[in-house]
Amino acid sequence: MARHLYEDALNRMQERVTPEVMRLRRSTVEHPFAIMKYRIFGHPRLLMRGLSSAKVEIGLATMAYNLKRITNVLGATKVPEALHNA
């Protein structure tokens, strides 16, 4: 019988998945990703093709999302100062 190369890791991951964990994942990961897809990109698809181009596009979108969140939390006047001190 053939086994998957990472079968042990997949089994451990499956054991950790609980409804509570999935609720936490939805609230921390899925929501920001959906916001990036629809608000930053304007549609649910990436514009670039190929893995390296898609990574760049996601990286830029993540940076834009994080800067927008920082601006909302700190306020627009404190962002340059916080970035300078970082």
N, CA, C and O atoms as CSV, one atom per row, in Angstrom:
chain,resi,resn,atom,element,x,y,z
A,1,MET,N,N,0.834,-1.177,0.000
A,1,MET,CA,C,0.000,0.000,0.000
A,1,MET,C,C,0.889,1.253,0.000
A,1,MET,O,O,1.812,1.355,0.808
A,2,ALA,N,N,0.621,2.182,-0.879
A,2,ALA,CA,C,1.418,3.402,-0.985
A,2,ALA,C,C,0.975,4.411,0.057
A,2,ALA,O,O,-0.212,4.539,0.357
A,3,ARG,N,N,1.942,5.120,0.599
A,3,ARG,CA,C,1.656,6.166,1.579
A,3,ARG,C,C,2.070,7.505,1.005
A,3,ARG,O,O,2.983,7.596,0.183
A,4,HIS,N,N,1.389,8.530,1.448
A,4,HIS,CA,C,1.755,9.882,1.060
A,4,HIS,C,C,3.058,10.240,1.767
A,4,HIS,O,O,3.293,9.808,2.896
A,5,LEU,N,N,3.890,11.011,1.119
A,5,LEU,CA,C,5.186,11.385,1.676
A,5,LEU,C,C,5.046,12.060,3.038
A,5,LEU,O,O,5.854,11.824,3.935
A,6,TYR,N,N,4.036,12.887,3.192
A,6,TYR,CA,C,3.836,13.635,4.436
A,6,TYR,C,C,2.622,13.140,5.206
A,6,TYR,O,O,1.959,13.930,5.878
A,7,GLU,N,N,2.318,11.863,5.124
A,7,GLU,CA,C,1.124,11.317,5.762
A,7,GLU,C,C,1.118,11.534,7.272
A,7,GLU,O,O,0.079,11.869,7.841
A,8,ASP,N,N,2.257,11.350,7.926
A,8,ASP,CA,C,2.317,11.551,9.379
A,8,ASP,C,C,1.991,12.988,9.753
A,8,ASP,O,O,1.246,13.233,10.703
A,9,ALA,N,N,2.543,13.933,9.013
A,9,ALA,CA,C,2.266,15.348,9.287
A,9,ALA,C,C,0.804,15.671,9.016
A,9,ALA,O,O,0.188,16.426,9.768
A,10,LEU,N,N,0.248,15.112,7.958
A,10,LEU,CA,C,-1.167,15.345,7.652
A,10,LEU,C,C,-2.065,14.782,8.751
A,10,LEU,O,O,-3.070,15.398,9.107
A,11,ASN,N,N,-1.712,13.623,9.284
A,11,ASN,CA,C,-2.487,13.033,10.376
A,11,ASN,C,C,-2.415,13.892,11.632
A,11,ASN,O,O,-3.432,14.106,12.292
A,12,ARG,N,N,-1.219,14.389,11.972
A,12,ARG,CA,C,-1.083,15.264,13.147
A,12,ARG,C,C,-1.892,16.542,12.972
A,12,ARG,O,O,-2.532,17.014,13.911
A,13,MET,N,N,-1.861,17.093,11.777
A,13,MET,CA,C,-2.619,18.308,11.505
A,13,MET,C,C,-4.114,18.034,11.649
A,13,MET,O,O,-4.835,18.849,12.224
A,14,GLN,N,N,-4.580,16.916,11.143
A,14,GLN,CA,C,-6.002,16.579,11.224
A,14,GLN,C,C,-6.448,16.399,12.669
A,14,GLN,O,O,-7.586,16.725,13.008
A,15,GLU,N,N,-5.568,15.885,13.525
A,15,GLU,CA,C,-5.904,15.708,14.938
A,15,GLU,C,C,-6.070,17.043,15.654
A,15,GLU,O,O,-6.864,17.148,16.589
A,16,ARG,N,N,-5.329,18.067,15.225
A,16,ARG,CA,C,-5.394,19.375,15.879
A,16,ARG,C,C,-6.601,20.194,15.451
A,16,ARG,O,O,-6.953,21.161,16.127
A,17,VAL,N,N,-7.240,19.836,14.355
A,17,VAL,CA,C,-8.356,20.615,13.830
A,17,VAL,C,C,-9.594,20.341,14.670
A,17,VAL,O,O,-10.095,19.218,14.725
A,18,THR,N,N,-10.075,21.390,15.322
A,18,THR,CA,C,-11.307,21.314,16.102
A,18,THR,C,C,-12.207,22.459,15.653
A,18,THR,O,O,-11.736,23.391,15.001
A,19,PRO,N,N,-13.482,22.406,15.988
A,19,PRO,CA,C,-14.363,23.528,15.627
A,19,PRO,C,C,-13.886,24.862,16.191
A,19,PRO,O,O,-14.017,25.893,15.531
A,20,GLU,N,N,-13.338,24.854,17.396
A,20,GLU,CA,C,-12.842,26.095,18.006
A,20,GLU,C,C,-11.663,26.665,17.215
A,20,GLU,O,O,-11.576,27.869,16.976
A,21,VAL,N,N,-10.768,25.774,16.821
A,21,VAL,CA,C,-9.601,26.206,16.046
A,21,VAL,C,C,-10.045,26.778,14.701
A,21,VAL,O,O,-9.511,27.789,14.246
A,22,MET,N,N,-11.006,26.139,14.076
A,22,MET,CA,C,-11.478,26.624,12.782
A,22,MET,C,C,-12.182,27.976,12.909
A,22,MET,O,O,-12.049,28.821,12.024
A,23,ARG,N,N,-12.931,28.194,13.996
A,23,ARG,CA,C,-13.552,29.508,14.222
A,23,ARG,C,C,-12.486,30.586,14.384
A,23,ARG,O,O,-12.609,31.681,13.836
A,24,LEU,N,N,-11.442,30.266,15.140
A,24,LEU,CA,C,-10.350,31.223,15.323
A,24,LEU,C,C,-9.663,31.511,13.997
A,24,LEU,O,O,-9.338,32.662,13.708
A,25,ARG,N,N,-9.439,30.491,13.198
A,25,ARG,CA,C,-8.809,30.693,11.888
A,25,ARG,C,C,-9.659,31.576,10.999
A,25,ARG,O,O,-9.143,32.473,10.334
A,26,ARG,N,N,-10.963,31.327,10.983
A,26,ARG,CA,C,-11.841,32.152,10.155
A,26,ARG,C,C,-11.770,33.610,10.573
A,26,ARG,O,O,-11.795,34.495,9.718
A,27,SER,N,N,-11.682,33.879,11.873
A,27,SER,CA,C,-11.697,35.260,12.327
A,27,SER,C,C,-10.345,35.949,12.153
A,27,SER,O,O,-10.295,37.170,12.003
A,28,THR,N,N,-9.247,35.188,12.169
A,28,THR,CA,C,-7.938,35.833,12.086
A,28,THR,C,C,-7.310,35.795,10.708
A,28,THR,O,O,-6.533,36.689,10.371
A,29,VAL,N,N,-7.616,34.798,9.904
A,29,VAL,CA,C,-6.952,34.638,8.612
A,29,VAL,C,C,-7.887,34.871,7.441
A,29,VAL,O,O,-7.560,35.623,6.524
A,30,GLU,N,N,-9.023,34.245,7.464
A,30,GLU,CA,C,-9.903,34.289,6.302
A,30,GLU,C,C,-10.463,35.684,6.040
A,30,GLU,O,O,-10.577,36.095,4.885
A,31,HIS,N,N,-10.810,36.410,7.085
A,31,HIS,CA,C,-11.394,37.741,6.899
A,31,HIS,C,C,-10.408,38.713,6.237
A,31,HIS,O,O,-10.768,39.346,5.245
A,32,PRO,N,N,-9.177,38.853,6.750
A,32,PRO,CA,C,-8.238,39.756,6.057
A,32,PRO,C,C,-7.946,39.335,4.621
A,32,PRO,O,O,-7.799,40.186,3.744
A,33,PHE,N,N,-7.862,38.035,4.373
A,33,PHE,CA,C,-7.595,37.579,3.013
A,33,PHE,C,C,-8.749,37.951,2.084
A,33,PHE,O,O,-8.523,38.370,0.949
A,34,ALA,N,N,-9.980,37.799,2.561
A,34,ALA,CA,C,-11.143,38.180,1.748
A,34,ALA,C,C,-11.157,39.681,1.498
A,34,ALA,O,O,-11.499,40.119,0.400
A,35,ILE,N,N,-10.791,40.470,2.494
A,35,ILE,CA,C,-10.735,41.925,2.319
A,35,ILE,C,C,-9.697,42.272,1.256
A,35,ILE,O,O,-9.946,43.115,0.394
A,36,MET,N,N,-8.544,41.627,1.317
A,36,MET,CA,C,-7.521,41.902,0.302
A,36,MET,C,C,-8.019,41.537,-1.084
A,36,MET,O,O,-7.822,42.292,-2.036
A,37,LYS,N,N,-8.659,40.393,-1.201
A,37,LYS,CA,C,-9.113,39.950,-2.523
A,37,LYS,C,C,-10.124,40.916,-3.124
A,37,LYS,O,O,-10.031,41.244,-4.307
A,38,TYR,N,N,-11.077,41.371,-2.341
A,38,TYR,CA,C,-12.174,42.140,-2.916
A,38,TYR,C,C,-11.974,43.648,-2.848
A,38,TYR,O,O,-12.411,44.362,-3.750
A,39,ARG,N,N,-11.327,44.147,-1.805
A,39,ARG,CA,C,-11.171,45.596,-1.687
A,39,ARG,C,C,-9.881,46.112,-2.291
A,39,ARG,O,O,-9.874,47.172,-2.916
A,40,ILE,N,N,-8.797,45.388,-2.118
A,40,ILE,CA,C,-7.522,45.853,-2.656
A,40,ILE,C,C,-7.399,45.465,-4.126
A,40,ILE,O,O,-7.066,46.298,-4.969
A,41,PHE,N,N,-7.668,44.200,-4.428
A,41,PHE,CA,C,-7.569,43.755,-5.812
A,41,PHE,C,C,-8.774,44.167,-6.631
A,41,PHE,O,O,-8.654,44.361,-7.841
A,42,GLY,N,N,-9.937,44.306,-6.005
A,42,GLY,CA,C,-11.143,44.683,-6.709
A,42,GLY,C,C,-11.898,43.497,-7.294
A,42,GLY,O,O,-13.002,43.669,-7.811
A,43,HIS,N,N,-11.337,42.322,-7.223
A,43,HIS,CA,C,-11.984,41.112,-7.712
A,43,HIS,C,C,-11.276,39.913,-7.085
A,43,HIS,O,O,-10.190,40.071,-6.527
A,44,PRO,N,N,-11.859,38.729,-7.163
A,44,PRO,CA,C,-11.301,37.595,-6.426
A,44,PRO,C,C,-10.104,36.893,-7.067
A,44,PRO,O,O,-9.668,35.860,-6.560
A,45,ARG,N,N,-9.570,37.410,-8.145
A,45,ARG,CA,C,-8.447,36.723,-8.801
A,45,ARG,C,C,-7.192,37.583,-8.758
A,45,ARG,O,O,-7.259,38.810,-8.686
A,46,LEU,N,N,-6.065,36.919,-8.803
A,46,LEU,CA,C,-4.803,37.635,-8.914
A,46,LEU,C,C,-4.626,38.084,-10.359
A,46,LEU,O,O,-5.094,37.426,-11.288
A,47,LEU,N,N,-3.951,39.204,-10.536
A,47,LEU,CA,C,-3.721,39.719,-11.876
A,47,LEU,C,C,-2.519,39.056,-12.540
A,47,LEU,O,O,-2.487,38.885,-13.758
A,48,MET,N,N,-1.536,38.686,-11.731
A,48,MET,CA,C,-0.306,38.116,-12.251
A,48,MET,C,C,-0.437,36.596,-12.360
A,48,MET,O,O,-1.206,35.976,-11.626
A,49,ARG,N,N,0.305,36.017,-13.264
A,49,ARG,CA,C,0.322,34.571,-13.432
A,49,ARG,C,C,1.709,34.048,-13.090
A,49,ARG,O,O,2.715,34.732,-13.280
A,50,GLY,N,N,1.742,32.842,-12.588
A,50,GLY,CA,C,3.005,32.243,-12.179
A,50,GLY,C,C,3.191,32.402,-10.678
A,50,GLY,O,O,2.733,33.382,-10.090
A,51,LEU,N,N,3.857,31.450,-10.067
A,51,LEU,CA,C,4.019,31.434,-8.623
A,51,LEU,C,C,4.793,32.636,-8.107
A,51,LEU,O,O,4.371,33.261,-7.134
A,52,SER,N,N,5.910,32.976,-8.732
A,52,SER,CA,C,6.714,34.094,-8.227
A,52,SER,C,C,5.966,35.420,-8.379
A,52,SER,O,O,6.040,36.269,-7.491
A,53,SER,N,N,5.259,35.608,-9.468
A,53,SER,CA,C,4.487,36.837,-9.655
A,53,SER,C,C,3.331,36.916,-8.671
A,53,SER,O,O,3.039,37.990,-8.144
A,54,ALA,N,N,2.673,35.796,-8.418
A,54,ALA,CA,C,1.569,35.763,-7.460
A,54,ALA,C,C,2.076,36.070,-6.056
A,54,ALA,O,O,1.402,36.762,-5.292
A,55,LYS,N,N,3.262,35.560,-5.708
A,55,LYS,CA,C,3.839,35.856,-4.391
A,55,LYS,C,C,4.102,37.347,-4.241
A,55,LYS,O,O,3.839,37.919,-3.183
A,56,VAL,N,N,4.614,37.976,-5.280
A,56,VAL,CA,C,4.867,39.420,-5.240
A,56,VAL,C,C,3.558,40.175,-5.078
A,56,VAL,O,O,3.471,41.109,-4.280
A,57,GLU,N,N,2.549,39.780,-5.824
A,57,GLU,CA,C,1.262,40.466,-5.759
A,57,GLU,C,C,0.628,40.320,-4.371
A,57,GLU,O,O,0.103,41.293,-3.829
A,58,ILE,N,N,0.671,39.133,-3.800
A,58,ILE,CA,C,0.135,38.918,-2.458
A,58,ILE,C,C,0.955,39.703,-1.435
A,58,ILE,O,O,0.394,40.271,-0.498
A,59,GLY,N,N,2.272,39.739,-1.608
A,59,GLY,CA,C,3.126,40.508,-0.695
A,59,GLY,C,C,2.795,41.981,-0.706
A,59,GLY,O,O,2.709,42.611,0.349
A,60,LEU,N,N,2.610,42.534,-1.885
A,60,LEU,CA,C,2.244,43.953,-1.982
A,60,LEU,C,C,0.867,44.215,-1.373
A,60,LEU,O,O,0.671,45.217,-0.685
A,61,ALA,N,N,-0.074,43.328,-1.621
A,61,ALA,CA,C,-1.414,43.491,-1.061
A,61,ALA,C,C,-1.385,43.383,0.460
A,61,ALA,O,O,-2.085,44.125,1.150
A,62,THR,N,N,-0.580,42.464,0.983
A,62,THR,CA,C,-0.460,42.313,2.435
A,62,THR,C,C,0.160,43.556,3.050
A,62,THR,O,O,-0.282,44.015,4.103
A,63,MET,N,N,1.176,44.101,2.402
A,63,MET,CA,C,1.792,45.320,2.909
A,63,MET,C,C,0.795,46.478,2.906
A,63,MET,O,O,0.731,47.238,3.872
A,64,ALA,N,N,0.018,46.618,1.833
A,64,ALA,CA,C,-0.988,47.669,1.763
A,64,ALA,C,C,-2.045,47.481,2.843
A,64,ALA,O,O,-2.462,48.447,3.481
A,65,TYR,N,N,-2.478,46.247,3.048
A,65,TYR,CA,C,-3.478,45.956,4.083
A,65,TYR,C,C,-2.931,46.312,5.466
A,65,TYR,O,O,-3.620,46.953,6.260
A,66,ASN,N,N,-1.695,45.897,5.755
A,66,ASN,CA,C,-1.101,46.180,7.063
A,66,ASN,C,C,-0.910,47.674,7.281
A,66,ASN,O,O,-1.160,48.171,8.380
A,67,LEU,N,N,-0.471,48.399,6.258
A,67,LEU,CA,C,-0.329,49.853,6.401
A,67,LEU,C,C,-1.671,50.526,6.643
A,67,LEU,O,O,-1.766,51.472,7.426
A,68,LYS,N,N,-2.693,50.044,5.978
A,68,LYS,CA,C,-4.031,50.595,6.187
A,68,LYS,C,C,-4.513,50.314,7.610
A,68,LYS,O,O,-5.102,51.184,8.251
A,69,ARG,N,N,-4.265,49.102,8.103
A,69,ARG,CA,C,-4.655,48.755,9.479
A,69,ARG,C,C,-3.887,49.604,10.489
A,69,ARG,O,O,-4.464,50.094,11.459
A,70,ILE,N,N,-2.580,49.776,10.259
A,70,ILE,CA,C,-1.774,50.603,11.162
A,70,ILE,C,C,-2.307,52.022,11.186
A,70,ILE,O,O,-2.403,52.629,12.253
A,71,THR,N,N,-2.655,52.558,10.028
A,71,THR,CA,C,-3.190,53.917,9.944
A,71,THR,C,C,-4.499,54.019,10.709
A,71,THR,O,O,-4.738,55.017,11.390
A,72,ASN,N,N,-5.346,53.010,10.609
A,72,ASN,CA,C,-6.610,53.030,11.337
A,72,ASN,C,C,-6.408,52.923,12.840
A,72,ASN,O,O,-7.163,53.525,13.604
A,73,VAL,N,N,-5.416,52.178,13.273
A,73,VAL,CA,C,-5.179,51.986,14.705
A,73,VAL,C,C,-4.465,53.190,15.311
A,73,VAL,O,O,-4.901,53.721,16.333
A,74,LEU,N,N,-3.370,53.624,14.688
A,74,LEU,CA,C,-2.563,54.706,15.250
A,74,LEU,C,C,-3.054,56.096,14.867
A,74,LEU,O,O,-2.881,57.053,15.622
A,75,GLY,N,N,-3.652,56.202,13.720
A,75,GLY,CA,C,-4.002,57.517,13.195
A,75,GLY,C,C,-2.954,57.940,12.181
A,75,GLY,O,O,-1.784,57.572,12.287
A,76,ALA,N,N,-3.383,58.705,11.210
A,76,ALA,CA,C,-2.501,59.068,10.095
A,76,ALA,C,C,-1.314,59.913,10.533
A,76,ALA,O,O,-0.255,59.844,9.910
A,77,THR,N,N,-1.462,60.704,11.581
A,77,THR,CA,C,-0.364,61.578,12.002
A,77,THR,C,C,0.748,60.825,12.728
A,77,THR,O,O,1.896,61.269,12.712
A,78,LYS,N,N,0.433,59.694,13.363
A,78,LYS,CA,C,1.442,58.961,14.136
A,78,LYS,C,C,2.163,57.882,13.332
A,78,LYS,O,O,3.183,57.363,13.785
A,79,VAL,N,N,1.665,57.540,12.172
A,79,VAL,CA,C,2.279,56.465,11.374
A,79,VAL,C,C,3.707,56.813,10.953
A,79,VAL,O,O,4.595,55.984,11.152
A,80,PRO,N,N,3.981,57.994,10.380
A,80,PRO,CA,C,5.375,58.293,9.990
A,80,PRO,C,C,6.339,58.229,11.181
A,80,PRO,O,O,7.461,57.739,11.051
A,81,GLU,N,N,5.903,58.718,12.323
A,81,GLU,CA,C,6.761,58.685,13.510
A,81,GLU,C,C,7.025,57.235,13.970
A,81,GLU,O,O,8.147,56.880,14.330
A,82,ALA,N,N,5.973,56.420,13.949
A,82,ALA,CA,C,6.130,55.020,14.351
A,82,ALA,C,C,7.043,54.271,13.381
A,82,ALA,O,O,7.860,53.456,13.810
A,83,LEU,N,N,6.918,54.531,12.100
A,83,LEU,CA,C,7.776,53.880,11.112
A,83,LEU,C,C,9.218,54.346,11.246
A,83,LEU,O,O,10.145,53.558,11.063
A,84,HIS,N,N,9.410,55.601,11.559
A,84,HIS,CA,C,10.767,56.132,11.728
A,84,HIS,C,C,11.450,55.511,12.940
A,84,HIS,O,O,12.651,55.245,12.905
A,85,ASN,N,N,10.702,55.278,14.000
A,85,ASN,CA,C,11.263,54.712,15.223
A,85,ASN,C,C,11.421,53.196,15.173
A,85,ASN,O,O,12.067,52.616,16.045
A,86,ALA,N,N,10.849,52.558,14.182
A,86,ALA,CA,C,10.903,51.082,14.119
A,86,ALA,C,C,12.244,50.581,13.671
A,86,ALA,O,O,12.448,49.371,13.569
